[in-house]
Amino acid sequence: MAGVKMNTIAKSLGAAKVIRAMPNLPSQIGMGMTVFTSTDNVTRIELVTVQNLINTTGKSIYVENETLIDAATAISGSGPAYVWFVMNSLILAAKQIGFNDSQAELLVSQTFQGAIDLFHQADFSCEEWIKKVASKGGTTEAALASFSSDYVSQGLIQGAVAAFERAKELGS
């Protein structure tokens, strides 16, 4: 129901109280991210109850602006596919430079898992972590320069914005 607004849901169901949420696929294993909002007549106690329920599937953010549900659709709803897209590209690169299928998958999945775990264990931004890995004139710097010249970052940003625009269209 990406893009479907609370007013539409309320009218369709004849309900005065509506909570709209955008979970993502990792919710299936308790590692999800859900952004949710509600109509004004949902009480604070009801919101806390709903948030506690949602948090059994991972983490959550309550937002007052319903448009942020469409934004969450573009970032965390679609986000796992973006991660797997990048992972798949690195798996293909690993195979191209000599690793077999299982080695390539392990190399990439453990690298992603380790980077995420490290990100959560220290209070550094992504930019700060990048600086810790990228030595001047080194291999990481060469890869990052290639990503920049090929507009990889801009492409990812544009893709997420395109997902956001599509979520808004779906609600029109």
VEXDRENSE-517876 format. One record per residue (C-alpha): residue number from 1; y, x, z. Coordinates in Angstrom, 1 decimal. Last residue first. Layout:
# VEXDRENSE-517876
(site NUM,(Y,X,Z));
...
***
This chain:
# VEXDRENSE-517876
(site 172,(10.4,-2.5,-5.8));
(site 171,(8.0,-1.0,-3.3));
(site 170,(6.0,0.9,-5.9));
(site 169,(9.2,2.4,-7.2));
(site 168,(10.0,3.8,-3.7));
(site 167,(6.6,5.5,-3.6));
(site 166,(7.1,6.8,-7.1));
(site 165,(10.5,8.4,-6.1));
(site 164,(8.8,10.1,-3.1));
(site 163,(5.9,11.4,-5.2));
(site 162,(8.5,12.8,-7.7));
(site 161,(10.3,14.4,-4.8));
(site 160,(7.0,16.0,-3.7));
(site 159,(6.5,17.3,-7.2));
(site 158,(10.0,18.7,-7.5));
(site 157,(9.5,20.6,-4.2));
(site 156,(6.2,22.0,-5.4));
(site 155,(7.7,23.0,-8.8));
(site 154,(10.7,24.6,-7.1));
(site 153,(8.4,26.7,-5.0));
(site 152,(6.3,27.7,-8.0));
(site 151,(9.4,28.5,-10.1));
(site 150,(7.5,31.1,-12.2));
(site 149,(10.0,33.8,-11.4));
(site 148,(9.7,32.9,-7.7));
(site 147,(5.9,32.8,-7.7));
(site 146,(5.8,36.2,-9.5));
(site 145,(8.2,37.7,-6.9));
(site 144,(6.0,36.3,-4.1));
(site 143,(3.0,37.9,-5.7));
(site 142,(4.7,41.3,-6.0));
(site 141,(6.0,41.0,-2.4));
(site 140,(2.5,40.3,-1.2));
(site 139,(1.2,43.5,-2.9));
(site 138,(3.8,45.8,-1.5));
(site 137,(7.3,47.1,-2.5));
(site 136,(8.7,46.1,0.9));
(site 135,(5.9,44.7,3.0));
(site 134,(5.3,41.0,2.8));
(site 133,(3.1,39.8,5.8));
(site 132,(5.7,39.8,8.6));
(site 131,(8.4,38.6,6.2));
(site 130,(6.2,35.6,5.2));
(site 129,(5.8,34.7,8.9));
(site 128,(9.6,34.7,9.4));
(site 127,(10.0,32.4,6.3));
(site 126,(7.3,30.1,7.6));
(site 125,(9.2,29.8,10.8));
(site 124,(8.0,31.6,13.9));
(site 123,(7.2,30.1,17.4));
(site 122,(3.7,31.4,17.8));
(site 121,(0.3,29.8,18.1));
(site 120,(0.8,27.0,15.6));
(site 119,(1.5,29.3,12.7));
(site 118,(-1.4,31.4,13.7));
(site 117,(-3.7,28.4,13.4));
(site 116,(-2.3,27.5,10.1));
(site 115,(-2.6,31.0,8.7));
(site 114,(-6.2,31.3,10.0));
(site 113,(-7.2,28.0,8.5));
(site 112,(-5.6,28.9,5.1));
(site 111,(-7.2,32.3,5.0));
(site 110,(-10.5,30.9,6.1));
(site 109,(-10.5,28.4,3.3));
(site 108,(-9.5,31.0,0.7));
(site 107,(-12.0,33.7,1.5));
(site 106,(-14.8,31.1,2.2));
(site 105,(-14.2,29.4,-1.2));
(site 104,(-14.0,32.7,-3.1));
(site 103,(-17.2,34.0,-1.4));
(site 102,(-19.1,30.8,-2.2));
(site 101,(-18.0,30.8,-5.9));
(site 100,(-18.5,34.5,-6.6));
(site 99,(-15.7,37.0,-6.1));
(site 98,(-14.5,39.3,-8.9));
(site 97,(-10.9,39.0,-9.9));
(site 96,(-11.3,35.7,-11.8));
(site 95,(-13.3,34.2,-8.9));
(site 94,(-10.5,35.0,-6.4));
(site 93,(-7.9,33.5,-8.9));
(site 92,(-9.9,30.3,-9.2));
(site 91,(-10.2,30.0,-5.4));
(site 90,(-6.4,30.7,-5.2));
(site 89,(-5.7,27.8,-7.6));
(site 88,(-8.1,25.6,-5.7));
(site 87,(-6.3,26.4,-2.5));
(site 86,(-3.0,25.5,-4.0));
(site 85,(-4.3,22.2,-5.3));
(site 84,(-6.1,21.6,-2.0));
(site 83,(-2.8,22.0,-0.1));
(site 82,(-1.0,19.7,-2.6));
(site 81,(-3.8,17.1,-2.2));
(site 80,(-3.5,17.3,1.6));
(site 79,(0.2,16.6,1.1));
(site 78,(0.0,13.2,-0.6));
(site 77,(0.3,11.2,2.7));
(site 76,(2.0,14.1,4.5));
(site 75,(4.9,14.8,2.1));
(site 74,(5.4,12.1,-0.5));
(site 73,(4.0,9.3,1.7));
(site 72,(6.2,10.6,4.5));
(site 71,(9.2,10.1,2.3));
(site 70,(8.1,6.6,1.6));
(site 69,(7.8,6.0,5.3));
(site 68,(11.2,7.7,5.7));
(site 67,(12.7,4.8,3.8));
(site 66,(11.8,2.6,6.8));
(site 65,(14.5,4.2,8.9));
(site 64,(13.7,3.9,12.6));
(site 63,(11.0,6.6,12.5));
(site 62,(8.0,7.1,14.8));
(site 61,(6.2,10.4,14.3));
(site 60,(2.4,10.8,14.7));
(site 59,(-0.3,13.3,15.5));
(site 58,(-4.1,13.1,15.0));
(site 57,(-6.4,10.1,14.6));
(site 56,(-6.4,9.1,18.3));
(site 55,(-2.6,9.5,18.0));
(site 54,(-2.5,6.2,16.1));
(site 53,(-3.8,4.3,19.1));
(site 52,(-1.3,5.9,21.5));
(site 51,(1.5,5.2,19.0));
(site 50,(0.4,1.6,18.8));
(site 49,(0.5,1.2,22.6));
(site 48,(3.8,3.0,22.8));
(site 47,(5.2,0.7,20.0));
(site 46,(3.9,-2.4,21.8));
(site 45,(5.6,-1.3,25.1));
(site 44,(8.9,-0.6,23.2));
(site 43,(8.8,-4.1,21.8));
(site 42,(8.3,-5.1,18.2));
(site 41,(11.3,-7.4,17.4));
(site 40,(13.1,-4.8,15.3));
(site 39,(10.5,-4.5,12.7));
(site 38,(8.4,-1.3,13.0));
(site 37,(8.1,2.3,11.9));
(site 36,(5.3,4.8,11.4));
(site 35,(4.5,8.3,10.3));
(site 34,(0.9,9.4,10.6));
(site 33,(-0.4,12.9,10.4));
(site 32,(-4.1,13.4,10.6));
(site 31,(-6.4,15.9,12.4));
(site 30,(-8.7,13.4,14.1));
(site 29,(-11.4,13.7,11.5));
(site 28,(-10.7,10.6,9.4));
(site 27,(-6.9,11.2,10.1));
(site 26,(-7.3,14.1,7.7));
(site 25,(-6.8,11.6,4.9));
(site 24,(-3.1,10.8,5.7));
(site 23,(-1.5,8.0,7.7));
(site 22,(1.5,6.0,6.5));
(site 21,(2.4,3.3,8.9));
(site 20,(4.2,-0.1,8.8));
(site 19,(4.4,-2.1,12.1));
(site 18,(5.2,-5.7,11.6));
(site 17,(6.2,-8.4,14.1));
(site 16,(7.4,-11.8,12.8));
(site 15,(4.2,-12.4,10.8));
(site 14,(3.8,-14.9,8.0));
(site 13,(1.3,-12.5,6.4));
(site 12,(2.9,-12.3,3.0));
(site 11,(6.5,-12.7,4.3));
(site 10,(6.0,-10.0,7.0));
(site 9,(4.3,-7.6,4.5));
(site 8,(7.1,-8.1,2.0));
(site 7,(9.7,-7.6,4.7));
(site 6,(7.8,-4.5,6.0));
(site 5,(8.1,-2.8,2.6));
(site 4,(5.2,-1.9,0.2));
(site 3,(5.9,1.6,-1.0));
(site 2,(2.4,2.9,-0.7));
(site 1,(0.0,0.0,0.0));
***
